[in-house]
């Protein structure tokens, strides 16, 4: 039977695809009636070749495996029985696989004949003829408990007796009954959702009529179901050894077997393919195999040097569409105050058109409802900029590959525009209106068929596109998935609820920003903001800050009012978009284009695609699960894979302790001080917790019930665990645990991968392998948390507490061994924290300290079982120990030169302090930690201390005088509990500021978790802290003075005192923060001033601290109008004039330097500088320098006008 005989229109359809015909009008092609430019989207279609149906293997890289059982309507037109007419598959829950072949074809596979299942334990006396009785009583219980007719129809479709080992506990058996705990019923269900009901009924099996009799008869002994809570898609991936981002093979066969067939779906209204992929097939589950090595493949199948590990660790040419949307507000006020960002950052509850989400408060928790918010100021999409590429990394050897990138910029206008001479690799498509622009972009998505959508705030951008499309009446734009009938439905999500945030009180180190989630079936979404929020601790997480953090360069930012005015310009030449654009409209498009190109560079520089693909391969999860979910699901997937390879079954639930862990890691109080006499050796336990689990065989499967201890010999066959609960674990010779096997595999594989990185030459493969070794390291270190976290599906406190207490005991033992063996030679342990030991040396140099550190590592590691190792990590010299988890030092790993100043827990690393504090502390430490290799003399020590304290004094003096720009005083804090003041029990400075900003700029939007920048301004003495908060931009625009004394007392004094009290006596510290130099007052104009060393303004500096009244420039004495100097200083007119000229010259040079930096950043020497990037230090420095220049020019004009030369 040929393909065309099964699907009579298939031949015409495939021929049409080969010819790359334009989309039919009913498929959404935009009307060309008023469109200036139309993009030939078919030119971007994927390559296409037709393999022999059912004969050839199909091999592709897996993009997604999804449970399609809830989307059966999407398969209503498919003649499934034509695929397998001899099998009843109507009740088979479908799965879909999406992928990309090595030649770039996209693949959609509909997998049939795979059903969900779980296990239930039975005794040795349970026979095959007991199965019908068991099922009869189970079905009766299901019907009785059912709350709907659908629930009552649940049936067990298959029941088989199998032999396997339960994961929990080491089970003691007798010679008479060796299979006592190793027999199970495998119960197959029709739908994945049926397992929940079946598991719930089975958990009460000992109380159900009929089944309770089987318990009494000894045929059943436990009511705990196994493996009933594994998601259906992960179940399939585990069974068929698939992994996200790995390679999959659909087996071919001879003409009779027909292992797979093409899918096409036809409707009466026209032809619509089942999927937008170039190759769509249906296949039996038994013909799907994973090729990429994952989890236990090496354990299950021997050496990993086989085909599966050698040939399938690369990447297919996955298509990436990097996307940025630039919006404008039609009615944005043209004001200098902060304006709406150029990209849509509004909450999806406002930005989503279909099912817009509102928010209701219920106690402390947030719930989502279907109420759309009232629209604010009209906002439209002015441009959509995209870059199409198949290259995901930066590589010096392949820089020319960027020539394969293709940038396309969609825009529209209501005026007559013309374009000339498009830039190479950049197409500027100017549509007649926003609707046509959106349709052209949508047709490009359909033709290009990207595997990945990437960008910054990507989901917000797509959500806003959907909103505007719905408002313009083009709902079909929401069909962005690989399955045409499934539309994208964004929804608002938060990682943590408000009640959890309050209970944990740990949001200083966690991001809880509300974000948009959407299931883009068959495509990955890489939102760099979401990834950076999860991995890094930034101050605001703005696009501009992220660019500076990842790319180490600054980025221009234009506010919404400026972009709106640029977009409204009447002329454009698209050749100007690439270079020094001079017209306003070209300036707008150039800005939009640079945004998307910069974002793509971020994705490449951060190696985001490769890193997360390797994590998906290691954990066995879908790529989207790796991006959007936490560590628990990763460990859950890995545990199932290893257990399946060992024929071990995982229980659906276990006893959990809601109170959580009762023990914590050991942390000693350090011997505080500033040390310049002897180096400090830092020794670190390598992979401490994984090593403990391996060495002591800690596992669910090695736990011994207390009543079974009499049957074994303590310290020979088992050892006691630690912690408040009585627990025991058998030793490896009795039974090797699953967790130790998993961890040994991870550590062994990581060592192999790191060895491969050293010898491999392909730079891209180096990146792939480095991503894999990082994924293996992260997975190994997460195992301990999986056993102890309350959120874990298999929490086991005896394992977690034994692990942490063993670590504490090893730290104590390490201290004892070091001081016993080397104490008489002058070595002393001065600090210990979790897995690190700090050893103060005698008066030796850095090179000798390194030798001693390596010697200690070799000798003391022999004390513990393999693989526990105490490694030499580094030397600190000089260094200071401040408190628990607070220390800093000059780090050495070789004797040739120091590496860096390494600080932990010091305020200079925190994002909730002002930048000024960080810079002052960093400069202090540089003065205190000179690059010396041996002991410093007392005289030199005092010189360094004096230099550090004088620097602090100078910094305080400069700050109080207003000589430091506003940017150094900006604080940021997150809206963790909500955006309203009522969400908080007490007044918060940043929350109160949000309320004021809403009144000042009604169009501004805020969402839960946003980090708000603010400063403290001068206010009446009775004003409270939250009443002094203000927006930094507003402060600059209005010339408002900051409350520098407030900053000194609340931001600088305490953190600096903690360092200084190690260096100087309390009396000197008090003078440092309360001396005469702290009495300086900043000018009302917030400009800089010159002060004497004593702190009292003199000479020209007095003018800057004076009000705008008529005062003498030198002594500030009141003088008559029309004069600049008093009678006593008239004779100094010439020197004052020369001082002003010198000051003008200095400020002019500084202004020119800052302007040149900004012009280089914006890529033009002729454009005016209009950047408002408040996350850039240059912005604040430019603002202050410009104001200083203006002020000194006023002084100059006053001098030249009022003095008689």
SEGULO-617372 format. One line per 4 residues: for each residue x, y, z of C-alpha. Coordinates in steps of 0.05 Angstrom, whole numbers. Example, Ala and Ser with C-alpha at 12.3 -4.5 7.8 and 13.67 -1.06 7.14 Angstrom:
BEGIN
246,-90,156  273,-21,143
REM end
This chain:
BEGIN
0,0,0  30,67,-20  27,131,18  -17,164,-34
-68,108,-30  -75,118,45  -77,194,39  -98,211,-32
-78,285,-27  -9,273,1  27,273,-66  -1,342,-84
17,368,-15  89,344,-18  98,371,-88  73,438,-65
123,437,-8  180,421,-57  160,480,-101  157,525,-39
93,558,-61  68,619,-24  16,608,31  -55,606,7
-98,666,29  -138,623,77  -72,604,111  -60,676,134
-19,710,80  -23,785,90  -60,826,40  -13,866,-6
-63,922,-20  -27,974,23  38,939,40  102,973,18
145,911,27  127,837,29  177,787,54  184,722,15
177,677,75  180,613,34  254,628,21  265,611,94
232,542,93  269,482,118  303,432,72  259,374,52
272,303,30  225,244,32  252,179,62  223,112,43
160,104,84  169,55,140  235,28,112  290,77,132
309,96,203  292,167,223  343,197,270  332,266,301
351,308,361  293,310,410  264,379,421  205,357,464
166,296,486  96,315,507  36,280,535  -17,293,482
-72,254,516  -110,318,532  -106,342,459  -142,286,425
-184,335,385  -120,352,347  -120,280,320  -193,275,305
-181,277,230  -126,224,231  -145,154,208  -106,119,263
-134,51,243  -103,58,174  -37,54,211  -55,-8,251
-123,-35,232  -112,-100,269  -103,-67,337  -153,-29,380
-117,36,394  -174,84,405  -160,84,480  -85,91,472
-63,158,501  -20,192,449  49,221,458  83,270,411
157,276,397  185,338,364  255,342,337  305,362,284
346,317,239  420,326,224  403,357,157  356,408,187
288,376,175  237,384,231  201,321,254  136,309,290
123,238,313  56,213,340  71,154,385  17,102,398
11,37,437  41,62,502  -1,61,565  10,87,635
21,37,691  38,29,764  57,-28,811  26,-58,873
63,-106,920  38,-177,927  63,-236,969  92,-302,946
24,-335,956  -11,-289,906  -24,-331,843  -47,-315,773
-118,-338,788  -122,-285,843  -115,-229,792  -189,-229,769
-212,-227,841  -165,-170,857  -188,-130,797  -261,-143,812
-256,-115,882  -213,-57,858  -263,-37,804  -319,-40,855
-281,7,900  -268,54,843  -342,58,826  -361,69,898
-310,124,908  -322,158,840  -351,228,841  -368,228,767
-388,180,712  -320,190,680  -284,169,744  -330,109,751
-310,85,682  -237,77,701  -213,6,689  -149,-33,694
-133,-52,623  -78,-102,640  -50,-136,702  14,-177,703
56,-209,758  128,-186,755  189,-192,798  227,-131,821
260,-101,882  228,-45,923  272,16,933  255,30,1006
293,-10,1060  339,-69,1059  289,-126,1062  308,-187,1103
283,-251,1072  284,-324,1093  306,-386,1055  233,-409,1056
208,-345,1023  265,-312,984  215,-273,939  175,-246,996
184,-172,978  201,-180,904  133,-195,872  87,-141,844
26,-132,801  38,-86,742  -28,-50,732  -39,-16,665
-88,42,658  -122,73,598  -104,146,612  -49,180,653
-101,214,696  -131,147,716  -69,130,756  -84,183,808
-151,152,824  -123,82,823  -66,100,869  -113,134,918
-158,73,922  -98,26,929  -72,67,988  -135,44,1025
-132,-28,1000  -128,-58,1070  -196,-28,1087  -233,-44,1021
-282,-101,1021  -253,-161,987  -182,-134,985  -179,-134,1061
-194,-209,1058  -133,-218,1014  -91,-181,1066  -118,-229,1119
-101,-288,1074  -30,-265,1067  -35,-252,992  -25,-177,1002
18,-144,1055  25,-70,1038  -21,-16,1011  34,28,981
31,35,905  95,43,866  112,90,808  41,118,803
63,191,806  113,195,749  88,242,694  67,205,631
118,238,585  175,224,634  150,152,641  156,142,566
225,176,563  250,132,620  224,68,589  250,83,519
315,114,545  301,182,513  329,247,541  314,319,526
362,346,473  386,275,458  381,236,394  323,190,379
317,135,328  251,113,296  268,43,271  253,26,200
240,-44,174  219,-85,114  159,-69,71  115,-116,111
129,-89,180  113,-16,163  142,9,229  121,81,215
77,121,166  67,193,146  12,234,178  -32,282,140
-97,312,163  -151,339,115  -212,381,129  -271,399,85
-250,472,84  -181,458,56  -116,424,69  -82,433,137
-23,389,157  -24,354,224  40,390,242  82,445,212
143,399,212  171,378,146  166,305,166  104,280,204
99,206,222  60,158,266  97,102,300  88,45,349
123,59,416  165,-4,411  203,25,351  227,87,388
296,85,418  343,136,451  413,140,424  446,194,468
477,165,532  439,187,593  436,165,666  450,91,675
460,72,602  533,53,617  512,14,679  458,-23,642
494,-37,577  567,-39,596  619,6,565  598,73,538
648,71,482  594,42,438  557,77,382  508,109,429
560,148,467  609,163,410  563,189,355  504,221,390
531,275,436  532,331,384  478,379,361  431,382,302
425,450,266  370,474,311  337,537,284  338,596,331
295,657,322  320,712,369  262,760,379  253,829,408
190,871,405  194,947,409  130,982,431  109,1054,435
54,1088,475  13,1133,430  -4,1180,487  61,1177,528
73,1246,558  136,1278,530  170,1289,596  240,1279,623
215,1234,677  223,1159,670  182,1133,612  154,1067,591
208,1018,571  216,1005,497  200,932,505  135,905,535
147,890,608  75,892,629  46,832,666  17,779,621
-49,787,658  -53,853,620  -14,836,558  -49,771,540
-110,780,497  -141,711,501  -159,696,573  -124,756,603
-107,741,675  -127,784,734  -105,775,805  -143,764,869
-116,761,939  -135,705,985  -100,711,1051  -26,710,1035
-31,671,971  -40,693,899  -92,661,853  -105,674,780
-174,690,752  -201,707,683  -215,780,693  -181,826,643
-153,891,670  -176,957,642  -131,980,586  -85,1039,601
-52,1086,552  -56,1057,481  6,1017,465  24,988,397
80,947,368  125,992,328  176,940,307  192,866,312
265,851,302  289,780,292  354,745,277  351,676,246
410,630,259  432,558,271  494,578,310  486,577,386
556,593,412  613,642,402  677,613,376  741,650,356
756,597,304  689,605,271  674,680,275  658,681,201
598,637,215  561,700,238  554,714,164  501,660,164
457,700,211  400,736,178  369,797,212  299,819,192
266,881,219  190,888,212  159,956,222  100,995,196
78,1066,186  18,1111,171  61,1156,126  93,1147,58
162,1118,69  213,1091,20  272,1045,30  336,1041,-9
394,993,-14  380,943,43  438,923,86  471,857,74
439,804,118  389,855,144  320,863,112  277,922,133
204,904,118  159,965,123  86,944,125  27,990,114
0,979,184  10,940,248  -37,884,227  1,869,163
66,872,201  42,820,250  17,774,194  83,778,158
121,761,221  73,703,234  83,676,163  158,679,174
150,637,237  109,586,199  159,582,142  223,585,183
194,537,234  242,554,290  262,502,342  278,558,391
250,626,407  302,666,444  308,736,473  303,777,536
233,778,566  216,732,508  151,706,536  128,777,552
143,798,481  105,740,450  47,751,498  43,823,476
43,802,403  -16,757,418  -53,812,454  -45,861,396
-63,808,345  -128,793,382  -144,867,387  -133,874,312
-176,814,296  -122,765,273  -129,710,325  -93,660,280
-27,692,300  -36,655,366  -23,591,327  52,590,338
62,518,360  82,460,315  10,435,319  -32,485,281
-96,472,320  -63,486,387  -57,560,403  -10,592,453
-42,612,519  5,652,563  -8,654,638  23,691,696
66,651,744  108,661,806  159,612,832  139,622,905
74,644,938  72,704,984  59,658,1044  121,617,1028
163,681,1022  139,703,1091  153,636,1122  222,628,1093
246,701,1100  300,688,1049  282,731,989  347,771,993
379,714,954  320,691,913  283,720,854  208,716,857
189,759,798  122,745,766  135,719,696  97,695,636
93,620,622  70,591,556  72,521,527  101,530,458
88,459,434  148,432,396  192,493,407  239,516,462
233,585,493  297,614,520  282,676,561  349,702,584
318,744,639  287,682,671  353,644,666  395,701,694
346,712,751  354,639,770  429,637,765  455,706,782
443,761,834  437,828,798  409,893,824  351,905,775
355,850,722  342,901,667  363,884,597  418,936,601
446,909,666  445,838,639  483,860,577  537,893,620
541,832,665  547,780,610  580,817,552  622,864,596
600,925,557  549,980,565  485,987,526  447,1049,504
376,1056,529  324,1104,501  260,1118,539  190,1108,511
177,1182,497  240,1188,456  225,1124,417  154,1147,403
180,1212,374  232,1175,332  181,1126,305  134,1182,285
186,1211,238  165,1218,165  226,1194,126  273,1135,128
329,1106,87  341,1034,106  414,1038,88  421,1086,147
397,1032,194  464,998,192  511,1055,204  510,1125,230
434,1135,224  416,1208,223  342,1209,209  297,1197,269
261,1137,240  326,1104,220  351,1118,291  291,1081,318
301,1020,273  376,1019,286  361,1017,361  312,959,353
361,921,309  418,929,359  374,903,415  361,836,382
433,828,358  458,842,428  409,792,458  432,738,410
504,752,430  483,743,503  453,675,488  516,654,453
565,682,503  527,650,561  526,583,523  453,579,543
430,528,491  488,480,500  489,484,577  415,469,583
416,415,530  470,379,568  431,386,633  371,356,598
413,299,573  442,285,641  376,289,678  334,257,622
283,314,624  252,356,570  291,420,556  232,462,580
231,426,647  305,441,657  292,514,642  229,524,682
231,474,739  277,462,798  324,408,822  271,360,851
243,339,784  314,329,758  332,282,814  264,247,807
277,232,734  348,207,746  326,163,803  275,128,760
325,116,705  376,84,750  324,44,787  295,17,722
365,-5,700  371,-43,766  300,-71,765  282,-30,826
214,2,838  204,71,868  148,81,919  94,132,902
101,165,970  139,155,1034  135,182,1105  152,255,1107
171,300,1164  135,367,1157  181,398,1208  240,391,1161
313,382,1180  333,387,1252  408,389,1240  453,438,1203
525,441,1178  581,456,1227  607,527,1228  658,550,1280
668,621,1304  734,642,1271  795,672,1305  779,742,1281
833,790,1259  874,821,1203  934,777,1190  996,802,1153
1046,756,1187  1030,685,1164  991,654,1106  926,615,1115
917,548,1081  846,532,1058  831,458,1053  765,435,1022
730,368,1022  719,348,950  644,337,936  633,328,1011
561,304,1014  564,259,952  628,229,979  595,215,1047
536,181,1014  582,136,974  631,121,1031  577,103,1081
529,71,1031  471,116,1050  409,101,1009  335,87,1013
351,15,994  404,4,1048  363,30,1108  353,-26,1158
290,-31,1200  310,-29,1274  274,-96,1286  320,-129,1234
386,-109,1267  388,-172,1309  394,-213,1245  459,-178,1224
525,-162,1258  536,-89,1275  599,-55,1248  609,-115,1202
543,-117,1164  515,-49,1181  529,16,1218  485,63,1256
462,128,1225  464,195,1260  409,244,1280  347,245,1323
316,185,1288  341,115,1300  367,88,1235  417,38,1207
449,27,1139  477,-39,1113  548,-38,1086  566,-46,1012
586,-118,1019  515,-134,1041  481,-90,989  505,-32,947
456,26,950  424,59,889  444,129,909  518,112,917
515,79,848  484,141,817  535,187,849  594,142,830
568,144,759  563,220,760  632,230,788  664,179,743
630,207,681  652,278,700  724,255,706  720,223,636
688,285,605  740,331,636  795,286,608  762,290,539
760,366,542  835,369,550  850,329,486  792,348,440
805,402,387  736,420,362  718,485,400  643,473,395
651,402,423  692,431,480  633,475,497  585,416,494
629,374,539  641,430,588  565,438,593  560,364,607
612,363,663  577,422,696  510,386,691  541,324,723
571,365,780  505,401,794  466,336,793  514,302,841
512,359,891  436,362,889  427,290,913  433,308,987
380,362,981  333,313,947  333,269,1008  323,325,1059
277,377,1028  204,378,1049  185,389,976  219,325,955
174,268,931  218,219,968  241,256,1030  283,213,1076
309,251,1137  352,194,1164  395,198,1101  398,274,1100
414,282,1174  464,226,1175  499,259,1116  502,328,1147
525,302,1215  578,258,1183  603,321,1149  605,358,1215
643,301,1248  693,299,1191  706,374,1199  719,363,1273
764,304,1257  802,345,1206  816,398,1257  839,346,1308
885,312,1258  916,377,1233  930,404,1303  955,337,1328
1002,324,1270  1026,394,1255  1009,436,1316  1079,432,1345
1104,464,1281  1060,525,1290  998,506,1249  930,521,1279
859,515,1253  827,583,1257  761,572,1222  717,516,1194
653,520,1154  614,460,1126  668,431,1081  726,480,1088
783,484,1139  825,546,1148  895,532,1176  939,589,1200
1012,576,1184  1074,596,1222  1117,652,1194  1130,621,1126
1123,648,1056  1067,633,1006  1107,581,967  1122,541,1030
1049,546,1051  1027,516,985  1074,457,995  1047,446,1065
976,450,1040  988,395,989  1023,352,1041  965,359,1090
917,339,1035  955,275,1019  966,253,1091  900,271,1123
856,244,1067  879,174,1086  839,179,1150  772,170,1115
741,119,1069  745,128,994  725,171,958  728,224,1014
786,271,1000  809,334,1035  839,376,978  885,435,980
845,493,950  883,559,960  924,605,1004  900,670,1034
954,722,1048  944,774,1074  874,761,1099  822,778,1151
769,737,1187  710,780,1208  657,731,1231  622,667,1211
617,665,1135  650,733,1131  722,735,1109  768,762,1055
839,752,1032  888,757,974  881,689,941  942,648,916
940,581,881  1011,586,855  1071,620,885  1084,662,823
1028,713,830  963,723,867  898,707,832  850,758,861
821,787,924  770,735,947  715,758,994  656,719,1023
598,748,1061  627,819,1059  577,874,1040  616,890,976
585,828,945  513,842,964  462,874,917  420,905,973
473,957,991  492,1021,956  547,1016,903  588,1067,942
595,1018,999  618,963,952  670,1008,919  696,1035,986
704,965,1014  737,940,951  787,997,952  799,986,1027
816,913,1015  863,930,959  901,976,1006  901,924,1062
921,865,1017  986,883,980  1016,826,939  1068,804,990
1093,732,997  1121,735,1068  1109,770,1134  1099,845,1134
1136,889,1184  1096,926,1237  1114,992,1206  1088,971,1137
1026,942,1169  1010,1009,1202  1022,1045,1137  971,1002,1101
921,1010,1158  932,1086,1157  922,1088,1081  857,1048,1087
828,1092,1143  848,1156,1107  814,1130,1045  750,1117,1084
754,1187,1114  762,1217,1045  704,1177,1017  658,1199,1074
679,1271,1064  667,1268,989  599,1235,998  574,1286,1049
598,1343,1006  557,1318,946  619,1304,904  596,1233,887
543,1220,833  473,1197,850  485,1128,821  530,1109,878
472,1118,927  419,1078,891  388,1019,930  345,964,899
294,920,932  243,870,906  168,872,911  168,801,939
99,802,972  62,843,920  58,911,889  9,943,938
25,974,1006  -29,931,1037  12,869,1020  63,888,1073
56,890,1149  100,952,1155  117,1011,1112  172,996,1061
211,1050,1027  208,1019,957  134,1000,963  115,1071,984
155,1097,925  116,1052,878  51,1084,902  79,1153,889
104,1133,820  35,1107,801  5,1174,817  60,1211,781
59,1166,719  -6,1127,714  18,1088,654  75,1055,691
65,982,709  94,941,765  92,866,777  107,821,835
181,810,845  204,872,806  266,904,837  254,978,849
313,1027,850  308,1085,899  348,1137,937  337,1174,1003
327,1249,996  333,1305,1046  269,1315,1086  247,1347,1152
281,1316,1214  216,1283,1235  208,1246,1168  213,1171,1170
257,1129,1125  201,1105,1079  179,1178,1068  248,1197,1041
250,1146,984  250,1175,914  262,1153,842  335,1167,820
314,1196,753  266,1244,787  321,1266,834  366,1282,776
313,1318,736  290,1361,795  358,1374,826  337,1344,893
390,1337,947  402,1268,977  404,1257,1052  478,1241,1056
477,1239,1132  423,1185,1129  467,1144,1083  527,1153,1129
489,1128,1190  447,1073,1158  488,1048,1099  562,1061,1112
576,1064,1186  559,994,1210  589,953,1152  653,993,1152
659,990,1227  659,914,1225  723,918,1184  755,977,1218
748,948,1289  799,896,1267  848,952,1249  841,1012,1295
815,1027,1366  742,1048,1378  761,1121,1391  790,1128,1322
730,1094,1291  684,1143,1326  725,1202,1301  722,1173,1231
646,1175,1230  632,1235,1276  692,1281,1266  691,1352,1238
697,1326,1167  627,1296,1174  595,1365,1185  601,1384,1112
534,1400,1078  521,1388,1005  497,1446,962  423,1452,947
439,1442,874  472,1376,892  536,1397,856  607,1380,877
649,1425,920  722,1432,939  737,1425,1013  799,1431,1054
828,1371,1091  795,1396,1154  726,1392,1122  710,1467,1124
696,1495,1054  747,1547,1032  760,1589,971  722,1570,908
691,1510,942  651,1557,987  611,1580,928  585,1510,915
558,1501,985  525,1570,985  454,1584,966  439,1625,905
440,1690,947  492,1742,930  554,1719,967  628,1728,960
659,1671,920  716,1665,971  688,1678,1041  612,1672,1029
601,1740,1060  537,1774,1036  552,1828,984  512,1876,943
482,1854,878  526,1862,817  589,1840,853  624,1772,859
677,1787,911  674,1826,976  720,1885,989  769,1842,1028
780,1796,968  777,1843,910  852,1838,904  845,1763,892
802,1772,830  856,1748,782  873,1684,822  798,1669,828
789,1678,754  848,1632,738  820,1579,787  754,1582,751
787,1573,683  827,1514,709  765,1482,738  727,1494,673
783,1460,634  784,1400,680  709,1391,678  709,1400,603
760,1345,593  720,1299,639  656,1315,602  689,1301,535
716,1234,560  648,1212,585  614,1235,521  663,1195,480
647,1133,520  573,1143,508  583,1157,434  623,1093,426
568,1055,462  513,1084,416  556,1072,355  554,1143,328
596,1206,335  543,1251,306  479,1232,342  460,1270,405
469,1229,468  400,1212,495  413,1149,535  375,1140,600
407,1075,623  402,1083,698  438,1017,708  501,1047,678
550,1085,722  570,1129,663  499,1156,659  502,1185,730
573,1210,720  552,1246,656  493,1277,690  534,1303,748
591,1328,704  542,1365,658  511,1399,718  580,1417,745
600,1446,677  537,1487,675  549,1512,745  621,1531,734
601,1567,670  552,1608,711  610,1626,758  652,1646,699
597,1690,670  586,1722,737  660,1737,745  668,1767,676
606,1810,685  617,1835,756  692,1848,757  723,1910,731
787,1886,698
REM end
